[in-house]
Structures are given as structure tokens and as C-alpha cells.
Amino acid sequence: MTFEELKEMWIEELLEEYPASQDFLEKRDIVCVKCGAPVWGTLYENVAKKYVTEEEIKSTIKDLLVLLKG
């Protein structure tokens, strides 16, 4: 998976394909699926709600990509 593919992935799809991403997203206060909150949009859109600068957004997505690649 590339950075661009991950960035544009829908959260629902991400969580289905990569269950380990749930803890990452929760710890970063991006998405809390366990809380029962509805999840809409792409990974980028959800990360952008939490982080202000493009640098922070890209860094967070890159960190998740590293985690998923193991």
C-alpha cells in the first residue's frame, strides 16, 4: 500500500482490512469506533479534523503506514 492509497482509504474499509489501525486511530483521538461514534469519510478527512497543518496530517498518516507495513 502506498501513502496515497492509505490517505484516500475510507475509514470503514481501513478498519475492515487492517483491524490494528483501530488502536492507532483511538490513541491519536482521530476515530473512536469502540465509543460507537459514527465514522464517515476518508482517513485524510478524519485526520485533518484533528490536526491543523498539512505536515501533521502527513506525519500521522505516514506513522500509520509504517505500523501497517510492520
N, C-alpha and C positions, 0 to 999 in steps of 0.2 A: 504494500500500500504506500502511496506517496502522500506528501504533505497536502497537496491539492485535493486528492481524493478524500482524505480524512476530514479536511476543512469543510467540504461540501456534503459530508455524510449526514443524513437525518439522524437525530438523537435516537429514535426508536430502532433504526437499523443498526446503529453503533452498539447499542446495548444488547441487541439480539446476537450480533456477530461476535462481540467482544465483551462478555459479561464483566471482565476485570475492569473495564472502563468505569463501571458504576462507582466503585470506591474512589477512584481518581476524581470524578466529577463531584462527588459528595464532599470530599475533603477540601476541594477548592471552592466549595459553595457555589457551584455552577448549576447543578441539577440534583435534586433530591428525590429519587424515584421511590425510596422507602417511605418517604413522607406522604406519598400519594398525590403529590403535585403533578398537574398535567404537564407533559413535555411536548413542546412543539418546536419545529424549526431545525435548522442545521446546527452542527457543532459550532461553527463560526458565529452564527447569530446568538447562540446561548452564551458563548464565552465573551462575546462583545457586550453583553448585558452586565457582566461582572467587571471586566477590565476596560479601562478607558483608552489606553494608547494601542496603536497597531503593534508596537513592539511587545507589549504584554500579552496581547492576543496570540501573536505568532509564537511566542515563547511557550505559552501554555499548551498550544496545540502540538508543538514540537515535543514537549515533555511527554504528552500522552502518546505520541507516535513512538517514541523510544520505549515507553512502557509496553506498548502492544507488540512491538517487534521483539521484545525480550532481550 
